[in-house]
């Protein structure tokens, strides 16, 4: 027997005539993956590993292992969390002219899913989840559906669900904080919601929503404690023997009830609790979860505000704290007290923990006026232990709880500082075999073999060695860069991380490298020491940038002399580095020049390539006798 659940009976069960307009297939994407998760693309049987950013479309089947979980974004306002041990097929995922929010149908073969629909569906739009024995239609609400041994379970947190059998005649309405268990014949009774029916991952998500204030404007601390207790129990059971859970379960959450909901409600349930964010039924109109045993026009009503106090509220969103613990400062939470008194602060992320007044936080700007603003200062030392986020519950008298979420600024992702690199090419390309790549942050290689993570593109040689100092990656090449040629070095994605933040370079970084300097001498004129001078030698610096020295040639400008200076006799090489050599001309050589009648001599210095062939560079220097 199939069971149909819907928030708007007419919108779900009666399709408008214009629905025949042509639908177009759209795509969703995976936003998070943990544990084992796979996907079979539409029409195929081969399984692929699911990954963040992966596109999903109509016909795809997602499968999770016993430790797996996948978050999907099927639209801007529809999110699906696939729990462990689940098989889910995307049967329909289309956009329609008459359906602004599209048409989505999911087939749950086993396991559990959580669905969040942020706004009410309109017109021809629909969202359905099917199991082998039930069809659940959603227009924007928050409720839980479970299936086990041909029995169906419905638990409602927000909105209202109408339940129909195969004849599409509505048999039950389930209001907020109520649940319904149907046997295989479709018979059952509405009763108060039991947290014990919810799976662990759903309880944890619901708890996060309570902390973030997403489940009503005010949250009862007692209810939070009930949820926390159930989470603790569920976690304890998960560490021991597995507990019986619905083998097919879907959890829906979203925009809640609207004026388009079906009127009416279940018969009252004596003893139903008053749940935070969900007001009890008005005894004058009956019904719902308020405990009135007489049926009426709907579950719910509005709790009149306490005439003495309104709920406290944030005056402004707190500023984010620094991602770097060494730079964290105190964070201020500014609260409009509305005649309330702060009783304490509970940390709700990473387990429940009571903050210590004066040590973890302090209060200022109250001045004894309970109706004024108050500033809660969370101390920096406490924030250092918070990690990327810190969820707090500020507990006030009159039962009010204000949920506050503090977040750290996003840690920077390592990137090459191209502006710095291009502003000083001589600094970052010190010679033709070395390139220094500056990053915006201090970095380190993830791989034990960093040479494999750097690739030379459009270059005849390859990377010989890589080292990192601070924020600079130094690359050593096995051959020299050409003069004026443009080459590219690429540092592969996921190979470098931020030293402190542990963020990872998430894309390939390419650096254009061009050696702009050319061979030259430090001076084009050398004075020959006068006869009798104490130092008769002369030194010349030749910036050859790795080119080899050819045979030197000396000529008198009057044509009276032409000779090749002899290495080791007329000159010696006294200094070498990758960029230049120093030639020291001997006293014998300068004395020979002084004894010649010519006043000036031209020295020609040819440079050779690595293979011994002459390069295009030929340097010239003039030797001049001193003026008498």
URQUI-V684196 format. One line per field, one symbol per residue. psi: psi as a letter, one per 20 degrees, with the letter a starting at -180 (. if undefined). burial: I if it has 16 or more other C-alpha atoms within 10 Angstrom, else O. Layout:
BEGIN
psi->???
burial->???
END
This chain:
BEGIN
psi->pqpppqhogghghopqhjiiqpqpprqaqpiqpqapprpoqpirippqpqqpipqqrpiqpppqaijqpppqoirijoqppoaqlqpppnhpnrpqhjnhjappppooiqbqqppoohqpqrciqqoqpprhjqppppjnaorppqppljqpppppgqbqpppqahjkpphqporpkrqpppaiijqrpprqpphiiprghgghghhhhghjkjlqhqpphhgghgggghggghhghhicppqpqpiopppqqciarrijqpqrrrqqopjproppinqrqpihiraajijpipqbjqoaapppqpihprqqqphqpqqqrqhohijprqppoppohlkrpphrpppipkqpppqpphghrqprkgkjoiiaqqppopqhhhhhihciqopqooprrjjqpoppopqqqpqqppqpnhggghimhhgimhrijpppopriqprqqgqimhhiipppqlpharphqpqpodjpopppqirqqqpiqprppppqqkipqpghijqpojqppppppooiqqqrqiqjppppqqpiqgojrpppponiliqqpapqppppijjipoqoqppighqqoipqrihrqppoprhgghhhhhiqhqhqqpppnqqqrhjiqpajpoqqppppqqp.
burial->OIIIIIIIIOIIOOOOOOOOOOIOOIOIIIIIIIOIIIIIIOOOOOOOOIIOOOIIIIIIIIIIIOOIIIIIIIIOOIIIIIIIIIIIIIIIIIIIIIIOIIIIIIIIIIIIIIIIIIIIIIOIIIIIIIIOOIIIIIIIIIIIIIIOOOIIIIIIIIIIIIIIIOOOOIOIIIIIIIIIIIOOOIOIOIIIIOOOIIIIIIIIOIIIOIIIIIIOIIIIIOOIOOIIOIIOOIOOOOOOOOOOOIIIIIIIIIIIIIOOIIOIIIIIIOOIIIIIIIIIIIIOIIIIIIIIIIIIIIIIIOOOOOOOOOIIIIOOOOOIIIIOIOOIOOIIIIIIIIIIIIOOIIIIIOOOOOIOOOOIIOOOOOOOOOOOIIIIIIIIIOIIOIOIIIIIIIIIOOOIIIIIIIIIOOOOIIIIIIOOIOOOIOOIIIIIIIIIIIIIIIIIIOOOOIIOIIIIIOIOOIIOIIOIOOIIIIIIIOIIIOOOOOIOIOIIOIIIIIIOIIIIIOOOIIIOIIIOIOIIIOOOIIOIIIOOOOOIIIOIIIIIIIIIIIOIIIIIOOOOOOOOIOOOOIIOOOOOOOOIIIIIIIIOIIIOIIOOOIIIIIIIIIIIOOOOOIOOIOIIIIIIIOOO
END
